[in-house]
Amino acid sequence: MKDNLRAKDVLNKNDLIVIAGAGGFIAGSLVRYFKEQGFTRIRAIDKKPLPKWYQITPGVENLCIDLVHEDNCKRACEDAIEVYNLAADMGGMGFIEKFRIECLRSILINTHMIECAYRAGANRYFYSSSACAYNTELQKSPDVGALKESDAYPAMAERGYGWEKLISEMFCQEYWAERGMMTSIARFHNVYGPFGTWDGGREKAPAAICRKVIEAQDTGIQDITIWGDGNQTRSFMYIDDCVDGIDQITHCEKLIATPINLGSNQLVSINELLSIVEKIAGIKLEREYDLAAPQGVAGRNSDNTFIKKILNWEPSTTLQTGLEKTYYWIKQQYSDRKAGKRTIS
């Protein structure tokens, strides 16, 4: 069998692909990705009104329904061949730490979606998990060792969001073990890029820093506030690598019901991240540190040993390259907003 199978290798072009959370960043990019692959039947779903979707891909069936409710999940999964569940209430660390109940309630979405996908006879079901599912005891130092898949247990996930991810992973594993439904589970590590949230409280560090640098340039105020001491470390994955990885993971039989890291292993501190953005922008700012602000674990990185072994592939877009594209996209969004045009927030 050919290695690194993708949807185009196993599906007919008119097979129905269902993508939940499509009004958001990653799922919206996944809709566009599959459309560009030539698939003619894509059902995109989000609870937000259509004008508030981050991306709208022409030629796609768009449904504005809340997947917390089982009847809506039944409608979503009708006739589906593959179902990709990326729907969740989530955001950056400021949102995750403040709204834990909202994050936990996303378990309702996966509980109903996987059951409805099974009843609809879908061949494959993809679930978007997170590195927040990992044991927080292993992430107390900026010099953290890269997290391998087995480090999720013994369980001590991030409160709220992380625990929801961990229990939803278990649902996916049991639907394969008990009912023979092919499920796939990818643990995302900090996805960023164009068409992502860049303002309003749900944005993640790369977008937030790009926006703050752009604001400093625009206002002439030559300082920037960093959440925490700036020494906390992360790896960041560019969106194009993410959607390609989703496709490969979903269609790899060796990864059925098997959680796997999907992230870059290029570890940087928040201070280093800012330095890269400053270089792109051609500016140097005075740094102030808000030690009371949400900052999450001290360090988190992706161990890519397993994905390289199974797929002979890993995310490869460098942070410099991805941040350049992201910075200039946010800069255009910022300019458009000042001009009174509609933007993604």
N, C-alpha and C positions, 0 to 999 in steps of 0.2 A: 504493500500500500504506500502511496505517495506520502512523504513527510510534509508537515506544515500545511495541512489542508485548511482551506477557508470556505466560506459559504458558497462561493462561486463554483467550487469543486464538487459540492454534494447536493446543492439545491437546483431546482428549475427556476428560471428567471421570474416565473409567475407564481411561485410559492409565497404564501403570505408570511411576512416577518412582522412581528409585533414588538414595539419598543416603548416601554413605560418610562415616564420621566422625560419625555422628548422635548418638553418646553425648557429644559435646563441645559446646562453646558455639555456634559459628556454625552448624554443620550441624544441631544440635538445634533451633535457632531457625528454620532453613530448613524443616525437617520441619513444624513448627507453622504456618509461613507458608503452605505449600502445602495443608495440611489446611484451614486457614481459607479458602483460595480455593475449596474445594469438591472437591478431588481425592480420589477414593475408594480409589485403589491407590497406596500409598507404601510402599516397602521401605527401612527404616532400618537401617543396619549400623554396628557398632562392635565392637572386640575386647574391650571392658570387659564384665564381667557386668552384666546389666540393672539391678540395684539401684544401680550406680555411674554410670549415665547421668545427665547433668545435667538433661535433660528427657525425659519419656516422654509422647508424644502419643497419646491414645486412638484406636483404630481404624486403627492402623498396624502393618504387619508388621515386627517387630523381629528382626534376626539378630545373634547374638553370635559373630562369626567374625573371624579375623585376616587382613586383606587383603594381607599380605606374601606369602601363598601363592596360587599361581595357581588351584588348584582352588576355593578359596574365592571368588576373583573371578569364576570361571565361574558359581558358584551365585548370587552377588550380582547378576549382570547378566542372568540368564535372563529373557527376555520384556520386557526394559526398552525403553521408548521414549525416555526421557531419563535420563542418568547424571550425577550431580553428585559429583565426587570432592573431598572436603574432609578426607580421612583423612590424618593425618600425626602423627609424634611431634614435638611442638613445645611451646613455652611462651613465657614472657617471656625477657628478655635473660639472666637468671640460668641458665635452662635451655639456651638456644641456645648460649651460650658454653662451657658445661661439658660438654654432651653432643652434640658435633658428629657423632660416628659414628651415633648414633641418628637424628639429623636427616637425615644422608645416606642412611641405609637406607630412608627413606620413598620413595626413587625406585623401589623394588621395587613399592610399592603402585600408583603411577601406571603403571608399565610393564605390569603385569599387567591393571590395570583398563581401560586404554584399549584394549588388545588384545581383552579379553573383551567389552567394550562393542561393539567393531567386529564381532566374530564373532556376537554376539547380534542384530545388526541395529539397534542403537539409532540414533535419528535425530540426537541431539545429545549432546555430552559436554562438561561444564564442569570446568575445573581451577582450583583456588584457588592462585594464586601469591602472591607477597609483594613488598613494597618492599625486602626484603632482597636481592632479585635485582639491585638497582642498584649501579653502580660506586661502591665505597666511597671512592675518591679524590675524589668530588664531594660528600662528606658530612663533611668534616673541620672545618667551622666551624658554630657555632650559627646564624650568619646565612646558612644555606644557601639557595641558590636552589631553587625548587620543581623537583622531578624530573619531567621529561617522559619519555614512553615510550621514546624513542630513547636515553636516558641509560644504559640497561642495557649498551650496547656503546660502546667496547671493554669486554669483560667483566672485571670485578674484583669479583665478588659477595661478600657476607659469607660467611666460611668456614663450611663445613658446610651450614647451612640454606639460605643464599642460592644456593649452587651447585646444590643439589638442585632448587630451584625453577626455576632458569634452564634446566637440561637437560630438566626435565619440560615446560617450555613448548615446547621444541624438538620433543619427541615430539608434542605436540598440533598444532604447525604442520605437521609432516611427515605426520601421518595425514590431514590435509586435502589437502596438496599431492600426496601419492602415492596415497591411497585414497579421497579424496572424502568423508571423514567430517567433518561439521560439528563443530568444536571451538570452545570459548570459553575465554578466559584473562583472569582479573582479578587484578591485583596489589593485594592488600589493604594498607592503611595503618592499623595499630594499631586493631583493632576492640575495642570495649568495650561494656558494658551489663549489665543483669540476666541471670542464669543463666550468667554467665561465671566462670572460675576467680578466686578472690579470696584464696586462701591456699595454702601448701604448696610454693612455689617456681616454679610455672609461670605465676603471675599476671603481668599486665602493669601498667604504671605507674598507670593510673587506679584499678584495683582495689586495688593494693598501697597506694597513698596513702590511699584511702578507709578501708581496714582499719586502717592505722596511726593515722589520726585517731580512728577509733572506739575502738581500744584505748587511746589516750591519754585519751579522755573517760572510759572505763570504769575505768581504773586510777588516774587522777588524776596520772599522770606526764606533765608538760607539755612533753615534748620529742619530737622525731621525727628519725629517721635517714634521710637522703636518699642514694641511691646516686649517686656522682659529686659534682660541684660545684653541681648544680642548674641550670646554665646550658645544658645540652644541650636541644635543641629537637625537638619532634615535632608531628605533627597526629594527631588521634584521631577515629575515625568511630563513630557510634552504631550499634548492631546493627540497628535497623529500617531505616536507610538502606542498610546492607550487604545485607540479604536482598532488598530491592527492587532494588538495583543488580544483584545476581546474576541475578535474573529478567530484567531488561531487557537486560543484556549477552548472556545466553544466546540470546535470541530476536531479536537484531539481526543481519540478514544482512551489514551493513557491517562487523561486528566478528568475522566468522568467522576463527579462527586468528590473531587480532590481539591481542596483549597490551595491556591498558588499565588505567590507574590507577583504583582504586576506593577513595577516601579523602576526607576533609575537607581543605580547604586552609587551615584556621584554625590557624596555627602558634603554639605556646606553648612556653615553657621549662618544665622540671619545677618550678622555683620558682613560676612563674605557675599551673601546674596545682594545686600545693599550696594556693596562696592562694585559688583558687576553692573547693576542698573545705573549707578552713577557714571561709570565708564561709557555705557551706551548713550546716556543723556549728555555727556560732556559737562558734568557739574560735580562739585564737591560740597557736601552739606555738613553742617554742625549737627552732631547726633545727641539726642536726649533720650533717656531710657525711663520708661514707665514700668517700674517693678511691680505695680499692683495690677497691671493689665493681664488678661488671660494669655497664657503662653504654652499650655499643654505640657507634655513630657519634655525632659531635658534633651533627649536625643532619640532619633529614629531613622533607620536606614534599611534598605531592602537587600536581603541576601538573594542573589539571582542564580545561585548554584543549581537549584532545581529546574528553573525554567530553561536555563541553558542546556541542561542535560536532556530534557524532554523535547524541547522545540529547536534546540541549537540556535536560539534567538534570544534577544533581550532588548529593551528600549535603548536606543542609541543616539537620540538627538541630544547634543550637548546643551548644558544649561545656558551657555553664552548664545548659542543659535536660537534656542527656544525663547529666551528672554528678549532678544532683539525683536522678534516677530510680535511677541506679546506687548512689549513696551510701545511700539509704534501703532499697534491696533488700539490700545487704551488711549494713547495720545490723540488719535483721531476721534474716539468716542468722547473724550473730554472737550475737544474743540467743537464737536457737533452739539453737545449739551449746551455749551456757552452760546451757541448760535440758535438755540431753541429747537433743535431737531430731536427726533426720537432716538433714544439710545438704550443699550442694555445696561441695567444697573446691577 
